Amino acid sequence: MSKPAMSLFAKVEANVAAASAPLAERMRPRSLEEFAGQQALLGPGKPLRVAIETDDLGSMILWGPPGCGKTTLARLIARRTHSEFVSFSAVLSGIREIKDVMAAAEHTRRTGRRTIVFVDEVHRFNKAQQDAFLPHVEVGNIIFIGATTENPSFEVIAPLLSRTRVYTLLALSNRELIGLLRRALSDKERGYGAEKIEAPDGVLERIATFANGDARAAHNTLEALVRAAEPGTKGARVLSEELLSAALQRKFLLYDKSGEEHYNLISVLHKSVRNSDADAALYWLARMLESGEDPLYVARRLVRMASEDIGLADPAALGIAVAAMQAADFVGMPEGNLALAQAAVYLALAPKSNALYTGYGEAQKDLQTTASEPVPLHLRNAVTGLMRHEGYGRGYEYAHDVPDKVADMECLPPSLAGRRYYQPGDEGLEQRLRARMEQIRGIKSRRTSGAERP
């Protein structure tokens, strides 16, 4: 059934609503040609572009950061394929709303029309809500398009993930954002083309940098600047650097303390420290702390780095990491940030060794693959007469009573005798520790061969 024609009054209302809408909404692309970025997906001959143009679409998940165009792309797909478009918000919708829309979509399909169901922030839907889409995706009642800023591998249930194709959208580059800003300034219908506005290149570049790849944030900042700028003597509003600085105050940092970016940032901090890059360690540490990360979480990871990547090459590293954790907890933020920064730089510049980490891993492996033998009798304490009668402590050699303070006895279980777990490297204190271990082995070897007798 065809839709009724829009009345003249309804058209006027729509135009008024469009004119009062935020700039980001007014400038939303109306065609694939206006769509900025994502050339790997939407460039000529690229897979998603071809699927849209040939009307050969399946259900999909659009994964990308805020403001990269996920919602806009879903709407463009619906418009290009002449499909009904139903938008869900995972924050506002429940099972009942989903079932009602699915029933309507099934009816629409019988009339020969498709329904595209767009689910924004699909990662916020629980398992039961995501399950509700499955049967309708399977039988083709709907084309499901989910949008998420989080890794779908972790946030979307496996049955739904297996029935969709994931397309990864990237944050827009500064060049692409500046292009969008220039379009908004020149567009007479939807933007500011009919007004006298002067926007220096430097201001547009700073807006793009502030937006951090988010087109919506870029448009919002431009709109705020235009509203704040007073007309000059020539009637033009100048978007100055000073006005921008006053509007921005500080850059908002994209961060989700429970999402993938949380793990990405702690990973790159750890790897920067491991690679002895003090500058990168400071940057990533500041990025986490200034974004609101729990400082004690960062401190705990610094303690881990001190043992895993430095170990006995510089035993002081662990003490410095623990002291930084205590200082950050005692002083609080933001003053405690410097204590963590001090520890991060020290760890980055310290000599590196993973000998402890590797050795402990080998010991863990042996625990899983060998029998748990009892403690050898000569290493047990004989605290009762019965224990002494059973041989507890018999043959034990007290290290302080023998030359070089090194006894000949084996301290590992018989099946692991001679096993070497800790093998020091050449960095820092481990040079001396390695020499000491070789000295100890030499003492035992000479005694075994009879060259030296206690």
C-alpha positions in Angstrom: 0.0 0.0 0.0 1.4 3.4 -1.0 2.0 6.1 1.6 -0.3 9.1 1.6 1.2 12.3 0.1 2.6 14.8 2.6 0.4 17.8 3.1 1.7 21.3 2.6 1.4 22.0 6.4 3.4 18.7 7.1 6.1 19.8 4.7 6.4 23.2 6.5 6.6 21.4 9.9 9.3 19.1 8.5 11.4 22.0 7.2 11.1 23.9 10.5 12.2 20.7 12.4 15.1 20.2 10.0 16.2 23.8 10.4 16.1 23.6 14.2 18.0 20.3 14.3 21.6 20.2 15.4 24.2 20.8 12.7 25.4 17.2 12.9 21.9 16.0 12.1 21.3 18.5 9.3 24.6 17.6 7.7 24.1 13.9 7.8 24.9 12.5 4.4 21.9 11.8 2.1 23.8 9.6 -0.4 26.8 7.3 -0.5 28.6 10.0 -2.6 28.3 12.4 0.4 29.5 9.8 2.9 33.0 10.6 4.2 35.7 8.0 4.9 35.5 4.2 4.9 36.9 3.9 1.4 38.0 0.4 2.1 34.4 -0.6 2.3 32.5 2.0 0.3 34.9 3.0 -2.4 34.1 2.0 -6.1 34.2 -1.8 -6.4 34.6 -2.4 -2.7 32.5 -5.3 -1.2 30.0 -3.3 0.9 29.5 -0.7 -1.9 28.8 -3.5 -4.4 26.4 -5.3 -2.1 24.4 -2.1 -1.6 24.4 -1.1 -5.3 23.3 -4.6 -6.4 20.8 -4.9 -3.6 22.4 -8.1 -2.4 22.5 -7.4 1.3 22.7 -9.7 4.3 22.5 -9.0 8.0 25.6 -7.2 9.3 27.3 -5.6 12.3 29.0 -2.2 11.8 31.9 -2.0 14.3 33.7 1.3 14.8 34.3 4.3 17.1 31.7 7.0 17.8 30.9 9.4 15.0 32.4 7.3 12.2 29.1 6.9 10.4 27.5 3.7 11.5 23.9 5.0 11.9 24.2 7.1 8.8 25.3 4.2 6.7 22.5 2.0 8.0 20.0 4.7 6.9 21.6 5.1 3.5 21.4 1.4 3.0 17.7 1.4 3.7 17.1 4.4 1.4 19.2 3.0 -1.4 17.4 -0.4 -1.2 13.9 1.0 -0.7 13.5 -0.9 2.6 11.5 0.0 5.7 13.8 1.3 8.4 13.2 0.6 12.1 15.7 1.9 14.6 16.2 0.4 18.1 18.2 1.8 21.0 19.6 -0.9 23.2 19.3 1.5 26.1 15.5 2.1 25.7 14.2 -1.1 24.1 13.2 -4.4 25.7 12.0 -7.9 24.6 8.4 -6.7 24.2 9.4 -3.9 21.8 11.5 -6.3 19.8 8.7 -8.9 19.5 6.2 -6.2 18.3 8.6 -4.9 15.6 9.5 -8.5 14.5 5.8 -9.2 14.1 5.3 -6.1 12.0 8.4 -6.9 9.9 7.0 -10.4 9.2 3.7 -8.8 8.0 5.6 -6.3 5.8 7.6 -9.1 4.2 4.4 -10.8 3.1 3.5 -7.6 1.3 6.8 -7.7 -0.7 8.7 -5.1 1.3 11.8 -5.6 3.4 12.5 -4.2 6.8 15.9 -3.2 8.0 16.2 -3.3 11.7 18.9 -1.1 13.0 20.1 -1.8 16.5 22.3 1.0 17.9 24.7 0.0 20.7 23.9 -3.7 20.2 26.6 -4.5 22.8 24.3 -3.2 25.5 21.6 -5.8 24.6 21.7 -8.8 26.9 21.7 -12.4 25.7 17.9 -12.8 25.8 17.4 -9.6 23.8 19.9 -10.6 21.2 18.3 -14.1 21.0 15.0 -12.5 20.2 16.3 -11.4 16.7 17.7 -14.8 15.8 14.7 -16.6 14.3 13.7 -13.6 12.2 17.3 -13.2 10.9 17.3 -16.9 10.0 14.1 -16.9 8.0 14.8 -13.6 6.3 12.0 -11.5 7.9 14.5 -8.8 8.5 17.9 -7.5 7.5 19.6 -7.0 10.9 22.2 -4.2 11.1 23.8 -3.8 14.5 26.1 -0.9 15.4 28.7 -1.2 18.2 31.8 0.6 19.5 32.9 -2.6 21.2 34.6 -5.7 19.7 31.7 -7.9 18.5 33.7 -11.0 19.4 33.2 -10.2 23.1 29.9 -8.4 23.1 27.6 -10.2 20.5 26.4 -13.7 21.1 27.9 -16.4 18.9 24.7 -17.5 17.2 23.9 -13.9 16.1 27.5 -13.2 15.2 27.7 -16.3 12.9 24.6 -15.1 11.0 26.0 -11.6 10.3 29.0 -10.2 8.6 31.1 -7.8 10.5 32.3 -4.6 8.8 34.9 -2.6 10.6 34.6 1.2 10.2 37.6 3.5 11.1 37.7 6.8 12.8 37.7 9.6 10.3 41.1 11.3 9.6 41.7 14.9 10.3 41.7 15.6 6.5 38.2 13.9 6.2 36.9 15.9 9.2 38.2 19.2 7.8 36.4 18.4 4.5 33.1 17.8 6.4 33.6 21.1 8.3 34.2 23.0 5.0 31.1 21.4 3.6 29.0 22.6 6.5 30.4 26.1 6.2 29.6 26.3 2.5 26.2 24.4 2.4 23.5 27.1 2.0 20.6 24.7 2.6 21.7 22.7 5.6 24.8 24.5 6.9 26.2 28.0 7.2 26.7 28.9 3.5 24.1 31.7 3.7 25.9 33.3 6.6 29.2 35.4 6.7 31.5 33.1 8.7 35.3 33.2 8.6 37.0 30.0 9.7 40.9 30.0 9.4 42.5 26.7 8.5 44.2 26.5 11.9 40.9 26.6 13.7 39.4 23.9 11.5 42.5 21.7 12.1 42.2 22.1 15.8 38.5 21.2 15.7 39.4 18.1 13.8 42.1 17.2 16.3 39.7 17.7 19.2 37.1 15.6 17.5 39.4 12.6 17.6 37.9 11.0 14.5 34.3 11.7 15.5 32.3 13.6 12.8 29.5 14.4 15.3 31.9 15.9 17.8 33.4 18.0 15.0 30.0 19.4 13.8 29.0 20.0 17.4 32.2 22.0 18.1 31.7 24.1 14.9 28.1 24.8 15.8 29.1 25.9 19.3 31.7 28.3 17.9 29.4 29.8 15.4 26.8 30.5 18.1 29.5 32.0 20.3 31.0 34.2 17.7 29.8 37.8 17.6 29.5 39.6 14.2 32.4 41.9 13.5 32.4 45.4 12.0 32.0 43.9 8.5 29.1 41.7 9.7 31.2 38.5 9.5 31.6 36.1 12.5 35.2 35.1 12.9 36.0 31.7 14.4 39.2 32.6 16.2 41.8 30.4 18.1 40.9 32.3 21.3 37.2 31.5 20.9 38.0 27.9 20.2 40.2 27.6 23.3 37.5 29.0 25.5 34.9 26.6 24.0 37.0 23.5 24.3 38.7 24.0 27.6 40.3 20.6 27.2 40.3 17.6 24.8 37.9 14.8 25.6 39.7 11.5 25.5 37.8 8.5 24.1 38.0 5.7 26.6 35.9 3.0 28.0 37.3 1.5 31.2 35.4 -1.7 30.7 35.8 -2.1 27.0 38.4 -3.1 24.5 40.2 0.3 24.5 40.9 -0.3 28.2 42.8 -3.5 27.3 44.4 -1.9 24.2 45.9 0.9 26.3 47.2 -1.2 29.2 48.7 -3.5 26.6 50.6 -0.7 24.7 51.8 0.7 28.0 53.2 -2.6 29.0 54.8 -3.2 25.6 56.4 0.3 25.7 58.0 -0.3 29.0 59.2 -3.7 27.9 60.7 -2.1 24.8 62.5 0.5 27.0 60.7 3.4 25.4 60.3 5.9 28.2 58.6 8.5 26.1 55.9 6.1 24.8 55.4 4.8 28.4 54.8 8.3 29.6 52.3 9.1 26.8 50.2 5.9 27.2 50.3 6.3 31.0 49.0 9.8 30.8 46.5 8.8 28.2 45.0 6.2 30.6 45.1 8.4 33.8 43.8 11.6 32.1 40.9 9.5 30.6 39.8 8.5 34.1 41.4 5.1 34.5 41.7 3.7 38.1 45.3 4.7 39.1 45.6 1.6 41.3 44.8 -0.6 38.3 47.7 1.0 36.5 49.9 0.7 39.6 49.2 -3.0 39.8 50.2 -3.5 36.2 53.5 -1.6 36.8 54.2 -4.0 39.7 53.6 -6.9 37.3 56.0 -5.3 34.7 58.7 -5.0 37.3 58.7 -8.8 37.9 57.8 -10.0 34.4 60.1 -7.9 32.3 62.9 -6.7 34.6 63.1 -9.2 37.4 66.5 -9.6 39.0 68.2 -7.6 36.3 67.3 -4.7 38.6 65.7 -5.9 41.8 65.0 -2.2 42.8 62.4 -2.0 40.1 59.9 -4.0 42.1 60.4 -1.8 45.1 60.0 1.4 43.1 56.7 0.1 41.5 55.3 -0.9 44.9 56.3 2.5 46.4 54.6 4.3 43.5 51.4 2.3 44.1 51.5 3.2 47.8 52.2 6.8 47.1 49.4 7.1 44.5 47.0 5.5 47.0 48.2 7.8 49.9 48.4 11.1 48.0 45.5 10.5 45.7 44.9 12.0 42.3 46.0 14.1 40.4 49.2 14.4 42.6 49.7 10.7 42.6 50.0 10.6 38.8 53.6 11.7 39.1 54.6 8.8 41.3 53.2 6.4 38.7 55.0 8.4 36.0 58.3 8.1 37.9 57.8 4.3 38.2 56.9 3.9 34.5 60.0 5.8 33.3 62.3 3.9 35.7 60.9 0.6 34.6 61.2 1.6 30.9 64.9 2.5 31.4 65.8 -0.4 33.7 67.8 -3.4 32.2 65.4 -6.1 31.0 65.2 -9.8 31.7 62.3 -12.2 31.5 64.3 -15.0 33.1 62.2 -15.1 36.2 59.0 -15.1 34.1 60.3 -17.9 31.8 61.7 -19.9 34.7 58.4 -19.7 36.7 56.5 -20.8 33.5 58.8 -23.8 33.1 58.2 -24.8 36.8 54.4 -24.5 36.2 54.7 -26.7 33.1 56.5 -29.4 35.1 53.8 -29.3 37.7 51.3 -30.1 35.1 53.3 -32.8 33.2 55.1 -34.6 36.0 54.1 -36.5 39.1 53.8 -34.6 42.4 56.6 -36.4 44.2 56.9 -36.2 47.9 59.5 -34.0 49.5 62.7 -36.0 49.8 63.2 -37.4 53.3 66.5 -35.7 53.8 64.8 -32.3 53.4 62.0 -33.0 55.9 62.1 -31.7 59.5 62.1 -34.5 62.0 60.1 -33.0 64.8 59.1 -36.3 66.5 60.9 -39.5 67.4 58.7 -41.4 64.9 59.8 -39.0 62.1 63.4 -39.5 63.0 62.9 -43.3 63.0 61.3 -43.0 59.5 64.4 -41.3 58.2 63.2 -37.7 58.2 66.2 -35.3 57.9 68.7 -38.2 57.5 71.5 -37.0 55.2 70.6 -33.3 55.4 73.7 -31.1 55.2 73.6 -27.7 56.9 75.0 -25.3 54.3 76.7 -23.0 56.9 78.8 -26.0 58.1 80.4 -26.8 54.8 83.0 -24.9 52.8 81.7 -22.2 50.4 78.3 -22.5 52.2 77.2 -24.9 49.4 76.1 -28.5 50.3 76.2 -31.3 47.8 72.6 -32.5 48.4 69.9 -32.4 45.7 66.9 -30.2 46.7 64.6 -31.1 43.8 62.5 -34.3 43.6 64.5 -37.3 42.1 62.7 -37.1 38.7 63.7 -33.4 38.3 67.2 -33.6 39.7 69.5 -31.2 37.8 66.6 -29.3 36.2 67.4 -25.6 35.6 64.5 -23.1 35.7 66.1 -19.8 36.3 68.7 -18.9 33.7 69.9 -15.3 34.2 70.6 -13.2 31.1 73.4 -10.6 30.5 71.5 -7.5 31.6 72.1 -5.6 34.8 72.6 -7.5 38.1 71.8 -10.8 36.3 75.4 -10.8 35.0 76.6 -11.2 38.6 73.8 -13.7 39.4 74.7 -15.8 36.4 78.4 -15.8 37.5 77.4 -16.8 41.0 75.2 -19.7 39.7 78.1 -20.9 37.5 80.4 -20.7 40.6 78.0 -22.8 42.7 77.7 -25.4 39.9 81.5 -25.4 39.7 81.9 -26.1 43.4 79.4 -29.0 43.2 81.1 -30.4 40.1 84.5 -30.4 41.7 83.3 -32.2 44.8 81.5 -34.8 42.7 84.6 -35.5 40.7 86.7 -35.8 43.8 88.9 -32.8 43.1 87.8 -31.1 46.3 86.8 -32.6 49.5 85.0 -30.9 52.3 
